[in-house]
Amino acid sequence: MNLHNIFTVYLKELKDTLRDRRSLMSMIIIPTFVMPALTFGVGKIAAGVVNKAREEIPAVMIVGGDDSPGVAAALRQDKKLKVVPTGADWKQQISDKKVRAAVLIPAGFEAGLKAGAADSVVIYNYDGELKSGFAVSELEKFFRDLRDQTVTARLAERALPATLVKPFDLRRENVAAPEKVGGNLLGGIVPYIIIILCFTGAMYPAMDLTAGEKERGTMETLLCSPVARVDLVLGKFLMVLTGSLSAMLLSLTSMGLSAMAAGMMLGGGGGAKLAAAATQAKAAGTAMPMIDPVGLLGVVGMVLPVAVLFSAVIFTVALFAKSYKEAQSYVAPMVFLIIMPAVVGMLPGIDLNARLALVPILNLSLVCKEMLSGIWHWNYIALIFGSSCVYAAFALMLAVKMFNREDVIFRA
Amino acid sequence: MIEAQHLTKTFKDKKRGVITAVDDVSFTCRPGQIYGLLGANGAGKTTTLRLLATLLKPSSGHATVAGYDVEREPEKVRAQVGFLAASTALYGRLTAREMITYFGRLNGMTEPTIKARIQHLAAELDMAEFLDRRCDKFSTGMKQKTSIARTLVHDPAVMIFDEPTLGLDVMTARAIVSFVRECRNRGKTVIYSTHIMSEVEKLCDTVGIIHGGRLVAEGTLPELRARFGEQDMEEVFVKAVGGEAALVAALKN
């Protein structure tokens, strides 16, 4: 092993890779822009759709209720509902999404109410449809209010206090610090995105530096040089690792910046509304879920050996291929192998234990979730870091071994 | 100086079992001479040359190149060898200068030495015009010149050419042939593989005819002509490999 040679190979591969559009895409452009795109693009579209749905006054139909003119009139006066004339095919109209919901007022409802108890009111809706859901909650609110008013009136009639039916109040308040909320909200998704970007960042340089070189015929040229093969592998491997790490670091940076920018936008635009809501009035800026920077540093540290593992594994697999295309068909399915444990780690209720701490990728996903919400289980962290290093070292040894095999390097 | 003694290389193939690509081949190439390795496709030329350039390890037998054993000191062998083949390509995203500089560095040369060497080679090969352009935009002639400069950057004592004119146009092929001759004139040991008879006649001091991995005949051109009683090199070759039928059978494998 000769450090000077390794460095020479690395520098050349770095220069070469920086001139390759495919690698640049996966190493720099996608990781830099995927998070802002997700935060602003998809987030904004989603928020816009929901707001639009909320702003729409849902059309509803009243079925029956001819002998309950008071309730029907009150419903018609509700500004948050648009009562449309009832058709015979009202169920069909709900299915066709022409009407958001319908409410069935049973015969003799008002009379029954006066006498003591009435039959049930039934709300018909289209389950799972957002706008139908809004209509239902408006209708429910209307009838809940009606029930409350009836109860209050009855209590007043009998001169009884309101506390008779409502002996105590129930409220909830959040005590978690903003960064803890952020950890729980983002804790699942951040490691997931980092793991995937770490992989895709390594993918294109790895294929280009192995199968790509074989295909273009430069591998044989390189092997003619007096540099030992182990130096060639390590130089190339360092480049692949650079791809992986740059994807990760760039995505983390842009994630942090876009979270900050989103916080500023929310703090500016939504400030008035938030301030109006008395319970959430505590400084609009800090209410934004924040990521704990120390936790983020921890994540970077834990990802390092996994980036080595990914780089070495992809390198080895791609080395076996004769062409870039063949390498792609081997490496692309590996993304699913990576995604599965990463997704499992996102699921709520799966917590670290000694056995899971030895499962590669899943252990990373789990420990990152903990770190981001401020939990530091040092023994697990040590176990995961240690085992990741062992896997990474093993994968790197395998890469060196494969590079020394004639049937792999000259596979035809 | 190249000395090959009983060089043998076998491969495992899933369908065909064990294949002996090079079978007990021995020969010697001396400095200031061109040794031509003549053979049909699949005769074992490329494998033999790859063994000498230490890209592959022999299954048995020995070879020394410029005094170093190919198995025990492969790095030292490669430091003495310039290897040019139709399959040794250039890095398309590097310029010619960067390409040559990279191989100078891999050969452990210092930066000033590399600079001086590039200046010298670029003048000699008339490369100044495209020295700082990227290789992927080159014509085949420019590519060959850059490849030649790449093999010569460390001024090796031994040159190995594996069908260097394969797929080249006439002008570029002629330039390569004259370059090979130039190497001999400078006292380098040259080994040259080809299946083109006219190149052998033009270039080679000694010819080894290889067939089915075995060296079936060896000698200077006059010696071979006398031995097989033919003037035409192609007839000599066909007789040496055991007639047309043997050639056809070998090509089928």
Interface residues (C-beta under 8 A of the other chain):
Chain A: N5 T8 V9 K12 K15 D16 R19 D20 R216 G217 T218 E220 T221 L223 C224 S225 P226 V227 A228 E406 D407 F410
Chain B: F11 K12 R50 A53 L55 L56 K57 E75 K76 R78 A79 V81 F83 A85 S87 T88 A89 L90 Y91 G92 R93 L94 E98 Y102 F103 R105 L106 N107 G108 R150 T151
